Amino acid sequence: MSQPRIGFVGVGLMGHGIAKNLVAKGFPLTLRVHRNRAAAQDLLAAGAKEASSHADLARNADGLAVEPNLRSRVNSSTLPNDRRVQ
């Protein structure tokens, strides 16, 4: 069985370690990078992909991991209603 595709928003201090572990375990990981592109470079080099928008991220993922402080920004009209983060 293949690993589920994970969309990830928020690779800062806490999220980076989680994302790094997911990539290391072989999960197909797609990131939505915001301000600090440097924090995502090692993840991208390790095989993570980058989405061009939140909607693109949601379309190409089986599940989403979103840093709690970013949830309102991610939900606000960027995701289809059936893919909103709860």
MIDOSE-1310 file (N, C-alpha, C; in nm, 2 decimals, decimal comma, always signed):
residues 86
msqp	+0,08/-0,12/+0,00/+0,00/+0,00/+0,00/+0,09/+0,12/+0,00; +0,05/+0,22/-0,08/+0,13/+0,34/-0,09/+0,10/+0,44/+0,03; +0,20/+0,52/+0,06/+0,18/+0,62/+0,17/+0,08/+0,73/+0,13; +0,00/+0,78/+0,22/-0,09/+0,89/+0,18/+0,00/+1,02/+0,15
rigf	-0,05/+1,10/+0,06/+0,01/+1,22/+0,02/-0,03/+1,33/+0,13; +0,07/+1,39/+0,18/+0,05/+1,49/+0,29/+0,08/+1,63/+0,24; -0,01/+1,72/+0,26/+0,01/+1,87/+0,24/+0,05/+1,93/+0,37; +0,15/+2,01/+0,37/+0,20/+2,07/+0,50/+0,22/+2,22/+0,48
vgvg	+0,16/+2,29/+0,58/+0,18/+2,44/+0,59/+0,24/+2,47/+0,72; +0,35/+2,54/+0,72/+0,41/+2,59/+0,85/+0,53/+2,51/+0,88; +0,64/+2,53/+0,81/+0,77/+2,46/+0,84/+0,86/+2,55/+0,92; +0,81/+2,61/+1,03/+0,89/+2,69/+1,12/+0,95/+2,60/+1,23
lmgh	+0,97/+2,65/+1,35/+1,04/+2,58/+1,45/+0,98/+2,44/+1,48; +0,85/+2,43/+1,50/+0,79/+2,31/+1,53/+0,76/+2,23/+1,41; +0,70/+2,29/+1,31/+0,66/+2,22/+1,19/+0,78/+2,16/+1,11; +0,89/+2,22/+1,11/+1,01/+2,17/+1,03/+1,04/+2,03/+1,08
giak	+1,05/+2,01/+1,21/+1,09/+1,87/+1,26/+0,99/+1,77/+1,22; +0,86/+1,80/+1,23/+0,76/+1,71/+1,19/+0,77/+1,68/+1,04; +0,78/+1,78/+0,96/+0,79/+1,76/+0,81/+0,92/+1,68/+0,78; +1,03/+1,70/+0,85/+1,15/+1,63/+0,82/+1,13/+1,48/+0,85
nlva	+1,06/+1,45/+0,96/+1,04/+1,31/+0,99/+0,94/+1,24/+0,89; +0,85/+1,32/+0,84/+0,76/+1,26/+0,74/+0,83/+1,23/+0,61; +0,92/+1,32/+0,57/+1,00/+1,29/+0,45/+1,09/+1,17/+0,47; +1,15/+1,17/+0,59/+1,25/+1,06/+0,62/+1,18/+0,92/+0,62
kgfp	+1,05/+0,92/+0,66/+0,97/+0,79/+0,66/+0,91/+0,76/+0,53; +0,94/+0,84/+0,42/+0,89/+0,81/+0,29/+0,75/+0,86/+0,25; +0,69/+0,95/+0,33/+0,57/+1,00/+0,29/+0,58/+1,11/+0,18; +0,50/+1,10/+0,08/+0,50/+1,20/-0,02/+0,45/+1,34/+0,04
ltlr	+0,54/+1,43/+0,05/+0,51/+1,56/+0,12/+0,52/+1,67/+0,03; +0,41/+1,76/+0,03/+0,41/+1,88/-0,05/+0,39/+2,00/+0,05; +0,48/+2,10/+0,03/+0,48/+2,21/+0,12/+0,42/+2,34/+0,06; +0,37/+2,42/+0,14/+0,33/+2,56/+0,10/+0,42/+2,65/+0,18
vhrn	+0,52/+2,70/+0,11/+0,62/+2,78/+0,18/+0,58/+2,93/+0,18; +0,59/+3,00/+0,29/+0,55/+3,14/+0,30/+0,68/+3,23/+0,31; +0,70/+3,28/+0,43/+0,81/+3,38/+0,45/+0,95/+3,32/+0,45; +0,97/+3,22/+0,52/+1,11/+3,17/+0,54/+1,14/+3,05/+0,45
raaa	+1,18/+3,09/+0,33/+1,22/+2,98/+0,23/+1,34/+2,90/+0,27; +1,43/+2,96/+0,35/+1,55/+2,88/+0,39/+1,51/+2,76/+0,47; +1,40/+2,77/+0,55/+1,36/+2,66/+0,64/+1,32/+2,54/+0,56; +1,27/+2,56/+0,43/+1,22/+2,45/+0,35/+1,33/+2,39/+0,26
qdll	+1,44/+2,45/+0,25/+1,54/+2,40/+0,15/+1,58/+2,26/+0,17; +1,61/+2,22/+0,29/+1,65/+2,08/+0,32/+1,54/+1,98/+0,29; +1,42/+2,03/+0,32/+1,30/+1,94/+0,30/+1,28/+1,92/+0,15; +1,29/+2,03/+0,07/+1,28/+2,01/-0,08/+1,39/+1,93/-0,13
aaga	+1,51/+1,95/-0,08/+1,63/+1,87/-0,13/+1,61/+1,72/-0,09; +1,54/+1,69/+0,01/+1,51/+1,55/+0,06/+1,40/+1,49/-0,02; +1,33/+1,56/-0,10/+1,22/+1,50/-0,18/+1,08/+1,56/-0,17; +1,07/+1,66/-0,08/+0,94/+1,72/-0,07/+0,92/+1,81/-0,19
keas	+0,79/+1,83/-0,22/+0,76/+1,92/-0,34/+0,70/+2,05/-0,28; +0,68/+2,15/-0,37/+0,63/+2,27/-0,33/+0,50/+2,30/-0,41; +0,40/+2,34/-0,34/+0,27/+2,38/-0,40/+0,27/+2,53/-0,43; +0,21/+2,57/-0,54/+0,20/+2,71/-0,57/+0,10/+2,79/-0,50
shad	+0,00/+2,72/-0,44/-0,11/+2,79/-0,36/-0,16/+2,69/-0,26; -0,25/+2,74/-0,17/-0,31/+2,66/-0,07/-0,41/+2,56/-0,15; -0,48/+2,61/-0,24/-0,57/+2,53/-0,32/-0,50/+2,42/-0,39; -0,39/+2,45/-0,45/-0,30/+2,35/-0,52/-0,26/+2,24/-0,42
larn	-0,22/+2,29/-0,30/-0,18/+2,20/-0,19/-0,29/+2,10/-0,16; -0,41/+2,15/-0,14/-0,53/+2,07/-0,10/-0,57/+1,97/-0,21; -0,56/+2,02/-0,34/-0,59/+1,93/-0,45/-0,50/+1,81/-0,46; -0,38/+1,83/-0,42/-0,27/+1,72/-0,44/-0,23/+1,65/-0,32
adgl	-0,32/+1,65/-0,22/-0,29/+1,58/-0,09/-0,41/+1,50/-0,04; -0,38/+1,39/+0,02/-0,49/+1,31/+0,09/-0,52/+1,36/+0,22; -0,43/+1,44/+0,29/-0,45/+1,50/+0,42/-0,36/+1,62/+0,43; -0,40/+1,71/+0,52/-0,33/+1,84/+0,54/-0,28/+1,85/+0,69
avep	-0,16/+1,90/+0,70/-0,11/+1,93/+0,83/-0,08/+2,08/+0,83; -0,14/+2,15/+0,92/-0,13/+2,30/+0,92/-0,10/+2,34/+1,06; +0,01/+2,42/+1,07/+0,05/+2,48/+1,20/-0,07/+2,56/+1,25; -0,11/+2,54/+1,38/-0,23/+2,60/+1,43/-0,24/+2,75/+1,41
nlrs	-0,14/+2,83/+1,42/-0,15/+2,97/+1,41/-0,18/+3,02/+1,26; -0,16/+2,93/+1,17/-0,18/+2,96/+1,03/-0,32/+2,91/+0,98; -0,40/+2,84/+1,06/-0,52/+2,78/+1,01/-0,62/+2,89/+0,96; -0,64/+3,00/+1,02/-0,73/+3,10/+0,97/-0,69/+3,15/+0,84
rvns	-0,56/+3,17/+0,82/-0,52/+3,22/+0,69/-0,53/+3,12/+0,58; -0,51/+2,99/+0,61/-0,52/+2,89/+0,51/-0,67/+2,87/+0,47; -0,76/+2,87/+0,57/-0,90/+2,85/+0,54/-0,96/+2,96/+0,47; -0,92/+3,08/+0,49/-1,00/+3,20/+0,44/-0,99/+3,21/+0,29
stlp	-1,09/+3,15/+0,23/-1,11/+3,15/+0,08/-1,00/+3,09/+0,00; -0,90/+3,02/+0,06/-0,80/+2,96/-0,03/-0,82/+2,81/-0,05; -0,91/+2,75/+0,03/-0,93/+2,61/+0,02/-1,08/+2,59/-0,02; -1,11/+2,49/-0,10/-1,25/+2,45/-0,13/-1,32/+2,41/+0,00
ndrr	-1,45/+2,44/+0,01/-1,52/+2,41/+0,14/-1,50/+2,27/+0,19; -1,49/+2,17/+0,10/-1,48/+2,03/+0,15/-1,34/+2,00/+0,19; -1,24/+2,09/+0,18/-1,10/+2,07/+0,22/-1,06/+2,16/+0,33; -1,15/+2,23/+0,40/-1,12/+2,32/+0,50/-1,06/+2,25/+0,62
vq	-0,97/+2,32/+0,69/-0,91/+2,26/+0,81/-0,99/+2,29/+0,93; -1,02/+2,19/+1,01/-1,10/+2,20/+1,13/-1,02/+2,22/+1,25
